[in-house]
Amino acid sequence: MFILFAATFFSAGSQILLKQSARKEYPSWIYEYLNWRVITAYAISFAVLFANTYAYTKVDMRFGPVIDTFTYVFVMVLSYVLLKERFTKGQLIGNLIIIAGVLIYTM
């Protein structure tokens, strides 16, 4: 189960890299896609795909999608910490609903 949580966290990290890349201005459209942030983010996403495939062989299938929903929570927290983004009341309520759903489902 640790692998699923780690993969979810890394997936959120790759989303942060893509957000950072989208905020920058580039001299040409090709640089929007061929820069270290985008390439690293897609490499992480590719690695997460393999990690999830392996993890699903070790973890009960009913827990996988539940753990994957934590990506939304991790993205919000990392956006707040790393990108200094503020989140809205709706985003906070949505993430609290996700966490409550996970807790209710796993009990």
DRENDO-1510 file (C-alpha; in Angstrom, 1 decimal, always signed):
<recs>
REC; n; res; u; v; w
REC; 1; MET; +0.0; +0.0; +0.0 .
REC; 2; PHE; +3.0; +2.3; +0.6 .
REC; 3; ILE; +3.8; +2.1; -3.1 .
REC; 4; LEU; +0.4; +3.4; -4.0 .
REC; 5; PHE; +0.7; +6.3; -1.7 .
REC; 6; ALA; +4.2; +7.1; -2.9 .
REC; 7; ALA; +3.0; +6.9; -6.5 .
REC; 8; THR; +0.1; +9.2; -5.7 .
REC; 9; PHE; +2.5; +11.7; -4.1 .
REC; 10; PHE; +4.9; +11.6; -7.1 .
REC; 11; SER; +2.0; +11.9; -9.5 .
REC; 12; ALA; +1.0; +15.1; -7.6 .
REC; 13; GLY; +4.6; +16.3; -7.8 .
REC; 14; SER; +4.6; +15.8; -11.6 .
REC; 15; GLN; +1.4; +17.9; -11.8 .
REC; 16; ILE; +3.2; +20.7; -9.9 .
REC; 17; LEU; +6.1; +20.6; -12.4 .
REC; 18; LEU; +3.6; +20.9; -15.2 .
REC; 19; LYS; +1.9; +23.9; -13.5 .
REC; 20; GLN; +5.3; +25.6; -13.0 .
REC; 21; SER; +6.1; +25.1; -16.7 .
REC; 22; ALA; +2.7; +26.5; -17.8 .
REC; 23; ARG; +3.4; +29.7; -15.9 .
REC; 24; LYS; +6.6; +30.5; -17.8 .
REC; 25; GLU; +6.9; +32.3; -21.1 .
REC; 26; TYR; +9.0; +30.6; -23.7 .
REC; 27; PRO; +10.6; +32.0; -26.9 .
REC; 28; SER; +9.0; +29.3; -29.1 .
REC; 29; TRP; +6.1; +26.9; -28.8 .
REC; 30; ILE; +8.6; +23.9; -29.0 .
REC; 31; TYR; +10.2; +25.1; -25.7 .
REC; 32; GLU; +6.9; +24.8; -24.0 .
REC; 33; TYR; +7.1; +21.0; -24.5 .
REC; 34; LEU; +10.9; +20.5; -24.5 .
REC; 35; ASN; +12.0; +21.8; -21.2 .
REC; 36; TRP; +13.2; +20.0; -18.1 .
REC; 37; ARG; +10.0; +20.5; -16.1 .
REC; 38; VAL; +7.8; +18.9; -18.7 .
REC; 39; ILE; +10.2; +16.1; -19.6 .
REC; 40; THR; +10.7; +15.3; -15.9 .
REC; 41; ALA; +6.9; +15.4; -15.2 .
REC; 42; TYR; +6.2; +13.0; -18.0 .
REC; 43; ALA; +9.0; +10.7; -16.9 .
REC; 44; ILE; +7.6; +10.7; -13.4 .
REC; 45; SER; +4.1; +9.9; -14.7 .
REC; 46; PHE; +5.5; +7.1; -16.8 .
REC; 47; ALA; +7.3; +5.7; -13.7 .
REC; 48; VAL; +4.1; +6.0; -11.6 .
REC; 49; LEU; +2.3; +3.9; -14.2 .
REC; 50; PHE; +4.7; +1.1; -13.6 .
REC; 51; ALA; +4.6; +1.5; -9.9 .
REC; 52; ASN; +0.8; +1.4; -9.9 .
REC; 53; THR; +0.8; -1.7; -12.1 .
REC; 54; TYR; +3.1; -3.4; -9.6 .
REC; 55; ALA; +1.2; -2.2; -6.6 .
REC; 56; TYR; -2.1; -3.4; -7.9 .
REC; 57; THR; -0.6; -7.0; -7.9 .
REC; 58; LYS; +0.1; -6.7; -4.1 .
REC; 59; VAL; -2.9; -4.6; -2.8 .
REC; 60; ASP; -6.6; -5.4; -2.8 .
REC; 61; MET; -8.1; -3.8; -5.8 .
REC; 62; ARG; -10.8; -2.0; -3.8 .
REC; 63; PHE; -8.1; +0.2; -2.1 .
REC; 64; GLY; -6.4; +1.4; -5.3 .
REC; 65; PRO; -8.9; +3.9; -6.6 .
REC; 66; VAL; -9.5; +5.2; -3.1 .
REC; 67; ILE; -5.8; +5.9; -2.5 .
REC; 68; ASP; -5.5; +7.4; -6.0 .
REC; 69; THR; -8.0; +10.1; -5.0 .
REC; 70; PHE; -5.4; +11.5; -2.6 .
REC; 71; THR; -3.7; +13.0; -5.7 .
REC; 72; TYR; -6.2; +15.9; -5.5 .
REC; 73; VAL; -5.3; +16.5; -1.8 .
REC; 74; PHE; -1.6; +16.3; -2.5 .
REC; 75; VAL; -1.8; +18.7; -5.5 .
REC; 76; MET; -3.7; +21.2; -3.4 .
REC; 77; VAL; -1.2; +21.0; -0.5 .
REC; 78; LEU; +1.9; +21.1; -2.8 .
REC; 79; SER; +0.4; +24.0; -4.7 .
REC; 80; TYR; +0.0; +25.9; -1.5 .
REC; 81; VAL; +3.5; +25.1; -0.2 .
REC; 82; LEU; +5.6; +25.2; -3.3 .
REC; 83; LEU; +3.7; +27.6; -5.6 .
REC; 84; LYS; +2.2; +29.8; -2.9 .
REC; 85; GLU; -1.3; +29.4; -4.4 .
REC; 86; ARG; -4.3; +30.1; -2.3 .
REC; 87; PHE; -7.2; +27.7; -2.4 .
REC; 88; THR; -10.8; +28.6; -2.4 .
REC; 89; LYS; -13.4; +27.5; +0.2 .
REC; 90; GLY; -14.9; +25.2; -2.5 .
REC; 91; GLN; -11.5; +23.5; -3.0 .
REC; 92; LEU; -11.0; +23.0; +0.7 .
REC; 93; ILE; -14.5; +21.6; +1.1 .
REC; 94; GLY; -14.0; +19.3; -1.8 .
REC; 95; ASN; -10.7; +18.0; -0.4 .
REC; 96; LEU; -12.3; +17.5; +3.0 .
REC; 97; ILE; -15.1; +15.5; +1.3 .
REC; 98; ILE; -12.5; +13.3; -0.4 .
REC; 99; ILE; -10.7; +12.7; +2.9 .
REC; 100; ALA; -14.0; +11.9; +4.6 .
REC; 101; GLY; -15.0; +9.5; +1.8 .
REC; 102; VAL; -11.7; +7.7; +2.1 .
REC; 103; LEU; -12.0; +7.3; +5.8 .
REC; 104; ILE; -15.6; +6.1; +5.6 .
REC; 105; TYR; -14.8; +3.7; +2.8 .
REC; 106; THR; -11.8; +2.1; +4.6 .
REC; 107; MET; -13.6; +1.6; +7.9 .
</recs>
